[in-house]
């Protein structure tokens, strides 16, 4: 099996797993959701992130320009 550098994520990721999975704090996840940039859903008692909405958000970010920090 060839390693393409991508990993397969589940359809939903818990907000508590977001820092490990997406490298974003829980509070930033909630800010994104409040602004309508990602979708959160409830599954039982857990708040979950729709992985496809996180991918769409990440893909919408502009590329960094040389010298930008």
PDB file of N, CA, C and O in Angstrom:
ATOM      1  N   UNK A   1       0.840  -1.179   0.000  1.00  0.00           N
ATOM      2  CA  UNK A   1       0.000   0.000   0.000  1.00  0.00           C
ATOM      3  C   UNK A   1       0.882   1.238   0.000  1.00  0.00           C
ATOM      4  O   UNK A   1       1.806   1.339   0.807  1.00  0.00           O
ATOM      5  N   UNK A   2       0.613   2.174  -0.887  1.00  0.00           N
ATOM      6  CA  UNK A   2       1.401   3.386  -1.026  1.00  0.00           C
ATOM      7  C   UNK A   2       0.966   4.422   0.000  1.00  0.00           C
ATOM      8  O   UNK A   2      -0.230   4.617   0.220  1.00  0.00           O
ATOM      9  N   UNK A   3       1.921   5.082   0.622  1.00  0.00           N
ATOM     10  CA  UNK A   3       1.629   6.151   1.567  1.00  0.00           C
ATOM     11  C   UNK A   3       1.591   7.465   0.805  1.00  0.00           C
ATOM     12  O   UNK A   3       2.620   7.929   0.313  1.00  0.00           O
ATOM     13  N   UNK A   4       0.418   8.063   0.703  1.00  0.00           N
ATOM     14  CA  UNK A   4       0.259   9.310  -0.034  1.00  0.00           C
ATOM     15  C   UNK A   4       0.368  10.529   0.859  1.00  0.00           C
ATOM     16  O   UNK A   4       0.244  11.656   0.380  1.00  0.00           O
ATOM     17  N   UNK A   5       0.599  10.327   2.151  1.00  0.00           N
ATOM     18  CA  UNK A   5       0.706  11.452   3.069  1.00  0.00           C
ATOM     19  C   UNK A   5      -0.631  11.900   3.622  1.00  0.00           C
ATOM     20  O   UNK A   5      -0.681  12.861   4.390  1.00  0.00           O
ATOM     21  N   UNK A   6      -1.709  11.240   3.262  1.00  0.00           N
ATOM     22  CA  UNK A   6      -3.020  11.591   3.789  1.00  0.00           C
ATOM     23  C   UNK A   6      -3.467  10.509   4.748  1.00  0.00           C
ATOM     24  O   UNK A   6      -3.057   9.352   4.648  1.00  0.00           O
ATOM     25  N   UNK A   7      -4.306  10.902   5.668  1.00  0.00           N
ATOM     26  CA  UNK A   7      -4.849   9.925   6.600  1.00  0.00           C
ATOM     27  C   UNK A   7      -6.353   9.914   6.450  1.00  0.00           C
ATOM     28  O   UNK A   7      -6.955  10.893   6.010  1.00  0.00           O
ATOM     29  N   UNK A   8      -6.941   8.823   6.812  1.00  0.00           N
ATOM     30  CA  UNK A   8      -8.378   8.692   6.735  1.00  0.00           C
ATOM     31  C   UNK A   8      -8.971   9.052   8.095  1.00  0.00           C
ATOM     32  O   UNK A   8      -8.591   8.479   9.116  1.00  0.00           O
ATOM     33  N   UNK A   9      -9.888   9.988   8.102  1.00  0.00           N
ATOM     34  CA  UNK A   9     -10.559  10.404   9.329  1.00  0.00           C
ATOM     35  C   UNK A   9     -11.995   9.914   9.312  1.00  0.00           C
ATOM     36  O   UNK A   9     -12.572   9.710   8.244  1.00  0.00           O
ATOM     37  N   UNK A  10     -12.578   9.723  10.494  1.00  0.00           N
ATOM     38  CA  UNK A  10     -13.993   9.352  10.546  1.00  0.00           C
ATOM     39  C   UNK A  10     -14.866  10.516  10.075  1.00  0.00           C
ATOM     40  O   UNK A  10     -14.387  11.644   9.952  1.00  0.00           O
ATOM     41  N   UNK A  11     -16.129  10.246   9.817  1.00  0.00           N
ATOM     42  CA  UNK A  11     -17.058  11.289   9.377  1.00  0.00           C
ATOM     43  C   UNK A  11     -17.246  12.363  10.438  1.00  0.00           C
ATOM     44  O   UNK A  11     -17.446  13.535  10.118  1.00  0.00           O
ATOM     45  N   UNK A  12     -17.180  11.958  11.703  1.00  0.00           N
ATOM     46  CA  UNK A  12     -17.332  12.879  12.821  1.00  0.00           C
ATOM     47  C   UNK A  12     -16.146  12.728  13.758  1.00  0.00           C
ATOM     48  O   UNK A  12     -15.639  11.625  13.966  1.00  0.00           O
ATOM     49  N   UNK A  13     -15.706  13.860  14.324  1.00  0.00           N
ATOM     50  CA  UNK A  13     -14.632  13.870  15.313  1.00  0.00           C
ATOM     51  C   UNK A  13     -15.139  14.643  16.521  1.00  0.00           C
ATOM     52  O   UNK A  13     -15.710  15.723  16.370  1.00  0.00           O
ATOM     53  N   UNK A  14     -14.938  14.106  17.708  1.00  0.00           N
ATOM     54  CA  UNK A  14     -15.419  14.802  18.904  1.00  0.00           C
ATOM     55  C   UNK A  14     -14.626  16.093  19.125  1.00  0.00           C
ATOM     56  O   UNK A  14     -13.440  16.170  18.804  1.00  0.00           O
ATOM     57  N   UNK A  15     -15.297  17.096  19.675  1.00  0.00           N
ATOM     58  CA  UNK A  15     -14.631  18.365  19.956  1.00  0.00           C
ATOM     59  C   UNK A  15     -13.471  18.138  20.927  1.00  0.00           C
ATOM     60  O   UNK A  15     -12.451  18.823  20.847  1.00  0.00           O
ATOM     61  N   UNK A  16     -13.622  17.192  21.832  1.00  0.00           N
ATOM     62  CA  UNK A  16     -12.533  16.923  22.776  1.00  0.00           C
ATOM     63  C   UNK A  16     -11.305  16.325  22.082  1.00  0.00           C
ATOM     64  O   UNK A  16     -10.197  16.421  22.612  1.00  0.00           O
ATOM     65  N   UNK A  17     -11.481  15.715  20.914  1.00  0.00           N
ATOM     66  CA  UNK A  17     -10.354  15.169  20.145  1.00  0.00           C
ATOM     67  C   UNK A  17      -9.775  16.182  19.164  1.00  0.00           C
ATOM     68  O   UNK A  17      -8.719  15.936  18.582  1.00  0.00           O
ATOM     69  N   UNK A  18     -10.438  17.304  18.970  1.00  0.00           N
ATOM     70  CA  UNK A  18     -10.025  18.288  17.965  1.00  0.00           C
ATOM     71  C   UNK A  18      -8.591  18.772  18.117  1.00  0.00           C
ATOM     72  O   UNK A  18      -7.892  18.879  17.109  1.00  0.00           O
ATOM     73  N   UNK A  19      -8.112  19.071  19.328  1.00  0.00           N
ATOM     74  CA  UNK A  19      -6.722  19.532  19.425  1.00  0.00           C
ATOM     75  C   UNK A  19      -5.723  18.513  18.867  1.00  0.00           C
ATOM     76  O   UNK A  19      -4.757  18.891  18.204  1.00  0.00           O
ATOM     77  N   UNK A  20      -5.948  17.248  19.130  1.00  0.00           N
ATOM     78  CA  UNK A  20      -5.056  16.196  18.639  1.00  0.00           C
ATOM     79  C   UNK A  20      -5.233  15.964  17.145  1.00  0.00           C
ATOM     80  O   UNK A  20      -4.252  15.789  16.423  1.00  0.00           O
ATOM     81  N   UNK A  21      -6.478  15.962  16.676  1.00  0.00           N
ATOM     82  CA  UNK A  21      -6.764  15.621  15.278  1.00  0.00           C
ATOM     83  C   UNK A  21      -6.488  16.787  14.333  1.00  0.00           C
ATOM     84  O   UNK A  21      -5.866  16.606  13.287  1.00  0.00           O
ATOM     85  N   UNK A  22      -6.950  17.987  14.701  1.00  0.00           N
ATOM     86  CA  UNK A  22      -6.857  19.135  13.798  1.00  0.00           C
ATOM     87  C   UNK A  22      -5.829  20.183  14.222  1.00  0.00           C
ATOM     88  O   UNK A  22      -5.551  21.115  13.468  1.00  0.00           O
ATOM     89  N   UNK A  23      -5.267  20.038  15.415  1.00  0.00           N
ATOM     90  CA  UNK A  23      -4.278  21.010  15.872  1.00  0.00           C
ATOM     91  C   UNK A  23      -4.884  22.348  16.240  1.00  0.00           C
ATOM     92  O   UNK A  23      -4.213  23.377  16.159  1.00  0.00           O
ATOM     93  N   UNK A  24      -6.147  22.347  16.643  1.00  0.00           N
ATOM     94  CA  UNK A  24      -6.854  23.572  17.045  1.00  0.00           C
ATOM     95  C   UNK A  24      -7.448  23.364  18.426  1.00  0.00           C
ATOM     96  O   UNK A  24      -7.873  22.261  18.769  1.00  0.00           O
ATOM     97  N   UNK A  25      -7.474  24.414  19.208  1.00  0.00           N
ATOM     98  CA  UNK A  25      -8.042  24.298  20.551  1.00  0.00           C
ATOM     99  C   UNK A  25      -9.558  24.135  20.481  1.00  0.00           C
ATOM    100  O   UNK A  25     -10.195  24.473  19.483  1.00  0.00           O
ATOM    101  N   UNK A  26     -10.105  23.615  21.554  1.00  0.00           N
ATOM    102  CA  UNK A  26     -11.560  23.461  21.631  1.00  0.00           C
ATOM    103  C   UNK A  26     -12.249  24.816  21.503  1.00  0.00           C
ATOM    104  O   UNK A  26     -13.263  24.937  20.815  1.00  0.00           O
ATOM    105  N   UNK A  27     -11.700  25.837  22.165  1.00  0.00           N
ATOM    106  CA  UNK A  27     -12.335  27.162  22.104  1.00  0.00           C
ATOM    107  C   UNK A  27     -12.322  27.712  20.682  1.00  0.00           C
ATOM    108  O   UNK A  27     -13.277  28.374  20.275  1.00  0.00           O
ATOM    109  N   UNK A  28     -11.256  27.453  19.914  1.00  0.00           N
ATOM    110  CA  UNK A  28     -11.215  27.915  18.528  1.00  0.00           C
ATOM    111  C   UNK A  28     -12.242  27.166  17.686  1.00  0.00           C
ATOM    112  O   UNK A  28     -12.860  27.751  16.797  1.00  0.00           O
ATOM    113  N   UNK A  29     -12.426  25.879  17.959  1.00  0.00           N
ATOM    114  CA  UNK A  29     -13.448  25.095  17.259  1.00  0.00           C
ATOM    115  C   UNK A  29     -14.820  25.723  17.477  1.00  0.00           C
ATOM    116  O   UNK A  29     -15.589  25.884  16.529  1.00  0.00           O
ATOM    117  N   UNK A  30     -15.129  26.079  18.725  1.00  0.00           N
ATOM    118  CA  UNK A  30     -16.426  26.694  19.019  1.00  0.00           C
ATOM    119  C   UNK A  30     -16.560  28.063  18.353  1.00  0.00           C
ATOM    120  O   UNK A  30     -17.654  28.429  17.924  1.00  0.00           O
ATOM    121  N   UNK A  31     -15.471  28.822  18.258  1.00  0.00           N
ATOM    122  CA  UNK A  31     -15.507  30.116  17.547  1.00  0.00           C
ATOM    123  C   UNK A  31     -15.831  29.908  16.071  1.00  0.00           C
ATOM    124  O   UNK A  31     -16.653  30.624  15.499  1.00  0.00           O
ATOM    125  N   UNK A  32     -15.173  28.913  15.457  1.00  0.00           N
ATOM    126  CA  UNK A  32     -15.449  28.614  14.045  1.00  0.00           C
ATOM    127  C   UNK A  32     -16.909  28.228  13.845  1.00  0.00           C
ATOM    128  O   UNK A  32     -17.545  28.657  12.883  1.00  0.00           O
ATOM    129  N   UNK A  33     -17.435  27.423  14.752  1.00  0.00           N
ATOM    130  CA  UNK A  33     -18.832  26.999  14.647  1.00  0.00           C
ATOM    131  C   UNK A  33     -19.775  28.189  14.820  1.00  0.00           C
ATOM    132  O   UNK A  33     -20.767  28.305  14.101  1.00  0.00           O
ATOM    133  N   UNK A  34     -19.471  29.071  15.769  1.00  0.00           N
ATOM    134  CA  UNK A  34     -20.324  30.241  16.007  1.00  0.00           C
ATOM    135  C   UNK A  34     -20.360  31.149  14.779  1.00  0.00           C
ATOM    136  O   UNK A  34     -21.387  31.759  14.480  1.00  0.00           O
ATOM    137  N   UNK A  35     -19.223  31.236  14.064  1.00  0.00           N
ATOM    138  CA  UNK A  35     -19.154  32.048  12.842  1.00  0.00           C
ATOM    139  C   UNK A  35     -19.739  31.320  11.636  1.00  0.00           C
ATOM    140  O   UNK A  35     -19.823  31.894  10.551  1.00  0.00           O
ATOM    141  N   UNK A  36     -20.144  30.058  11.813  1.00  0.00           N
ATOM    142  CA  UNK A  36     -20.737  29.292  10.723  1.00  0.00           C
ATOM    143  C   UNK A  36     -19.720  28.715   9.755  1.00  0.00           C
ATOM    144  O   UNK A  36     -20.071  28.346   8.634  1.00  0.00           O
ATOM    145  N   UNK A  37     -18.469  28.633  10.172  1.00  0.00           N
ATOM    146  CA  UNK A  37     -17.427  28.142   9.275  1.00  0.00           C
ATOM    147  C   UNK A  37     -17.272  26.623   9.310  1.00  0.00           C
ATOM    148  O   UNK A  37     -16.745  26.034   8.366  1.00  0.00           O
ATOM    149  N   UNK A  38     -17.721  25.986  10.384  1.00  0.00           N
ATOM    150  CA  UNK A  38     -17.737  24.527  10.465  1.00  0.00           C
ATOM    151  C   UNK A  38     -19.064  24.095  11.074  1.00  0.00           C
ATOM    152  O   UNK A  38     -19.760  24.895  11.699  1.00  0.00           O
ATOM    153  N   UNK A  39     -19.410  22.829  10.887  1.00  0.00           N
ATOM    154  CA  UNK A  39     -20.657  22.280  11.418  1.00  0.00           C
ATOM    155  C   UNK A  39     -20.381  21.409  12.629  1.00  0.00           C
ATOM    156  O   UNK A  39     -19.513  20.536  12.598  1.00  0.00           O
ATOM    157  N   UNK A  40     -21.130  21.656  13.697  1.00  0.00           N
ATOM    158  CA  UNK A  40     -21.107  20.793  14.871  1.00  0.00           C
ATOM    159  C   UNK A  40     -22.449  20.103  14.972  1.00  0.00           C
ATOM    160  O   UNK A  40     -23.476  20.678  14.612  1.00  0.00           O
ATOM    161  N   UNK A  41     -22.449  18.878  15.457  1.00  0.00           N
ATOM    162  CA  UNK A  41     -23.677  18.113  15.667  1.00  0.00           C
ATOM    163  C   UNK A  41     -23.582  17.439  17.030  1.00  0.00           C
ATOM    164  O   UNK A  41     -22.493  17.267  17.578  1.00  0.00           O
ATOM    165  N   UNK A  42     -24.727  17.063  17.564  1.00  0.00           N
ATOM    166  CA  UNK A  42     -24.766  16.300  18.807  1.00  0.00           C
ATOM    167  C   UNK A  42     -24.984  14.839  18.461  1.00  0.00           C
ATOM    168  O   UNK A  42     -25.830  14.505  17.632  1.00  0.00           O
ATOM    169  N   UNK A  43     -24.223  13.981  19.096  1.00  0.00           N
ATOM    170  CA  UNK A  43     -24.409  12.544  18.953  1.00  0.00           C
ATOM    171  C   UNK A  43     -24.409  11.990  20.373  1.00  0.00           C
ATOM    172  O   UNK A  43     -23.365  11.857  21.010  1.00  0.00           O
ATOM    173  N   UNK A  44     -25.604  11.672  20.847  1.00  0.00           N
ATOM    174  CA  UNK A  44     -25.739  11.328  22.255  1.00  0.00           C
ATOM    175  C   UNK A  44     -25.416  12.570  23.063  1.00  0.00           C
ATOM    176  O   UNK A  44     -25.990  13.631  22.819  1.00  0.00           O
ATOM    177  N   UNK A  45     -24.520  12.458  24.006  1.00  0.00           N
ATOM    178  CA  UNK A  45     -24.122  13.610  24.807  1.00  0.00           C
ATOM    179  C   UNK A  45     -22.887  14.313  24.287  1.00  0.00           C
ATOM    180  O   UNK A  45     -22.463  15.318  24.857  1.00  0.00           O
ATOM    181  N   UNK A  46     -22.296  13.799  23.205  1.00  0.00           N
ATOM    182  CA  UNK A  46     -21.048  14.360  22.690  1.00  0.00           C
ATOM    183  C   UNK A  46     -21.305  15.382  21.589  1.00  0.00           C
ATOM    184  O   UNK A  46     -22.207  15.217  20.768  1.00  0.00           O
ATOM    185  N   UNK A  47     -20.499  16.438  21.586  1.00  0.00           N
ATOM    186  CA  UNK A  47     -20.515  17.408  20.502  1.00  0.00           C
ATOM    187  C   UNK A  47     -19.449  16.984  19.511  1.00  0.00           C
ATOM    188  O   UNK A  47     -18.285  16.791  19.863  1.00  0.00           O
ATOM    189  N   UNK A  48     -19.874  16.845  18.264  1.00  0.00           N
ATOM    190  CA  UNK A  48     -18.998  16.313  17.218  1.00  0.00           C
ATOM    191  C   UNK A  48     -18.830  17.329  16.091  1.00  0.00           C
ATOM    192  O   UNK A  48     -19.717  18.142  15.831  1.00  0.00           O
ATOM    193  N   UNK A  49     -17.686  17.268  15.435  1.00  0.00           N
ATOM    194  CA  UNK A  49     -17.389  18.105  14.271  1.00  0.00           C
ATOM    195  C   UNK A  49     -17.586  17.251  13.024  1.00  0.00           C
ATOM    196  O   UNK A  49     -17.093  16.125  12.946  1.00  0.00           O
ATOM    197  N   UNK A  50     -18.306  17.792  12.061  1.00  0.00           N
ATOM    198  CA  UNK A  50     -18.394  17.112  10.769  1.00  0.00           C
ATOM    199  C   UNK A  50     -17.045  17.299  10.074  1.00  0.00           C
ATOM    200  O   UNK A  50     -16.658  18.418   9.737  1.00  0.00           O
ATOM    201  N   UNK A  51     -16.349  16.207   9.869  1.00  0.00           N
ATOM    202  CA  UNK A  51     -15.000  16.261   9.307  1.00  0.00           C
ATOM    203  C   UNK A  51     -14.999  16.948   7.944  1.00  0.00           C
ATOM    204  O   UNK A  51     -14.067  17.691   7.637  1.00  0.00           O
ATOM    205  N   UNK A  52     -16.014  16.718   7.128  1.00  0.00           N
ATOM    206  CA  UNK A  52     -16.050  17.359   5.804  1.00  0.00           C
ATOM    207  C   UNK A  52     -16.125  18.872   5.924  1.00  0.00           C
ATOM    208  O   UNK A  52     -15.570  19.579   5.083  1.00  0.00           O
ATOM    209  N   UNK A  53     -16.802  19.391   6.954  1.00  0.00           N
ATOM    210  CA  UNK A  53     -16.861  20.844   7.106  1.00  0.00           C
ATOM    211  C   UNK A  53     -15.509  21.399   7.560  1.00  0.00           C
ATOM    212  O   UNK A  53     -15.147  22.518   7.194  1.00  0.00           O
ATOM    213  N   UNK A  54     -14.761  20.630   8.351  1.00  0.00           N
ATOM    214  CA  UNK A  54     -13.419  21.059   8.759  1.00  0.00           C
ATOM    215  C   UNK A  54     -12.476  21.055   7.560  1.00  0.00           C
ATOM    216  O   UNK A  54     -11.651  21.957   7.412  1.00  0.00           O
ATOM    217  N   UNK A  55     -12.599  20.042   6.706  1.00  0.00           N
ATOM    218  CA  UNK A  55     -11.786  20.000   5.483  1.00  0.00           C
ATOM    219  C   UNK A  55     -12.102  21.216   4.607  1.00  0.00           C
ATOM    220  O   UNK A  55     -11.189  21.844   4.072  1.00  0.00           O
ATOM    221  N   UNK A  56     -13.375  21.549   4.458  1.00  0.00           N
ATOM    222  CA  UNK A  56     -13.767  22.702   3.640  1.00  0.00           C
ATOM    223  C   UNK A  56     -13.190  23.988   4.222  1.00  0.00           C
ATOM    224  O   UNK A  56     -12.702  24.842   3.482  1.00  0.00           O
ATOM    225  N   UNK A  57     -13.246  24.129   5.553  1.00  0.00           N
ATOM    226  CA  UNK A  57     -12.683  25.320   6.194  1.00  0.00           C
ATOM    227  C   UNK A  57     -11.175  25.394   5.933  1.00  0.00           C
ATOM    228  O   UNK A  57     -10.667  26.438   5.525  1.00  0.00           O
ATOM    229  N   UNK A  58     -10.470  24.305   6.165  1.00  0.00           N
ATOM    230  CA  UNK A  58      -9.017  24.293   5.977  1.00  0.00           C
ATOM    231  C   UNK A  58      -8.662  24.599   4.524  1.00  0.00           C
ATOM    232  O   UNK A  58      -7.723  25.349   4.258  1.00  0.00           O
ATOM    233  N   UNK A  59      -9.413  24.018   3.582  1.00  0.00           N
ATOM    234  CA  UNK A  59      -9.147  24.274   2.161  1.00  0.00           C
ATOM    235  C   UNK A  59      -9.450  25.702   1.745  1.00  0.00           C
ATOM    236  O   UNK A  59      -8.945  26.163   0.722  1.00  0.00           O
ATOM    237  N   UNK A  60     -10.267  26.416   2.522  1.00  0.00           N
ATOM    238  CA  UNK A  60     -10.610  27.803   2.181  1.00  0.00           C
ATOM    239  C   UNK A  60      -9.561  28.797   2.689  1.00  0.00           C
ATOM    240  O   UNK A  60      -9.595  29.969   2.314  1.00  0.00           O
ATOM    241  N   UNK A  61      -8.639  28.347   3.530  1.00  0.00           N
ATOM    242  CA  UNK A  61      -7.615  29.248   4.067  1.00  0.00           C
ATOM    243  C   UNK A  61      -6.652  29.663   2.944  1.00  0.00           C
ATOM    244  O   UNK A  61      -6.273  28.841   2.110  1.00  0.00           O
ATOM    245  N   UNK A  62      -6.261  30.949   2.932  1.00  0.00           N
ATOM    246  CA  UNK A  62      -5.328  31.389   1.900  1.00  0.00           C
ATOM    247  C   UNK A  62      -3.920  30.840   2.175  1.00  0.00           C
ATOM    248  O   UNK A  62      -3.547  30.633   3.330  1.00  0.00           O
ATOM    249  N   UNK A  63      -3.151  30.610   1.119  1.00  0.00           N
ATOM    250  CA  UNK A  63      -1.789  30.130   1.337  1.00  0.00           C
ATOM    251  C   UNK A  63      -0.934  31.218   1.983  1.00  0.00           C
ATOM    252  O   UNK A  63      -1.169  32.410   1.789  1.00  0.00           O
ATOM    253  N   UNK A  64       0.048  30.790   2.743  1.00  0.00           N
ATOM    254  CA  UNK A  64       0.978  31.735   3.356  1.00  0.00           C
ATOM    255  C   UNK A  64       1.911  32.279   2.294  1.00  0.00           C
ATOM    256  O   UNK A  64       2.343  31.550   1.402  1.00  0.00           O
ATOM    257  N   UNK A  65       2.221  33.564   2.393  1.00  0.00           N
ATOM    258  CA  UNK A  65       3.153  34.194   1.458  1.00  0.00           C
ATOM    259  C   UNK A  65       4.555  34.169   2.077  1.00  0.00           C
ATOM    260  O   UNK A  65       4.691  34.203   3.300  1.00  0.00           O
ATOM    261  N   UNK A  66       5.584  34.111   1.250  1.00  0.00           N
ATOM    262  CA  UNK A  66       6.952  34.117   1.779  1.00  0.00           C
ATOM    263  C   UNK A  66       7.171  35.326   2.714  1.00  0.00           C
ATOM    264  O   UNK A  66       6.773  36.449   2.404  1.00  0.00           O
ATOM    265  N   UNK A  67       7.800  35.067   3.835  1.00  0.00           N
ATOM    266  CA  UNK A  67       8.084  36.122   4.807  1.00  0.00           C
ATOM    267  C   UNK A  67       6.953  36.410   5.766  1.00  0.00           C
ATOM    268  O   UNK A  67       7.115  37.208   6.689  1.00  0.00           O
ATOM    269  N   UNK A  68       5.800  35.774   5.567  1.00  0.00           N
ATOM    270  CA  UNK A  68       4.644  35.961   6.441  1.00  0.00           C
ATOM    271  C   UNK A  68       4.819  35.087   7.677  1.00  0.00           C
ATOM    272  O   UNK A  68       5.285  33.952   7.588  1.00  0.00           O
ATOM    273  N   UNK A  69       4.440  35.631   8.833  1.00  0.00           N
ATOM    274  CA  UNK A  69       4.528  34.781  10.024  1.00  0.00           C
ATOM    275  C   UNK A  69       3.201  34.637  10.704  1.00  0.00           C
ATOM    276  O   UNK A  69       3.100  33.953  11.722  1.00  0.00           O
TER     277      UNK A  69
END
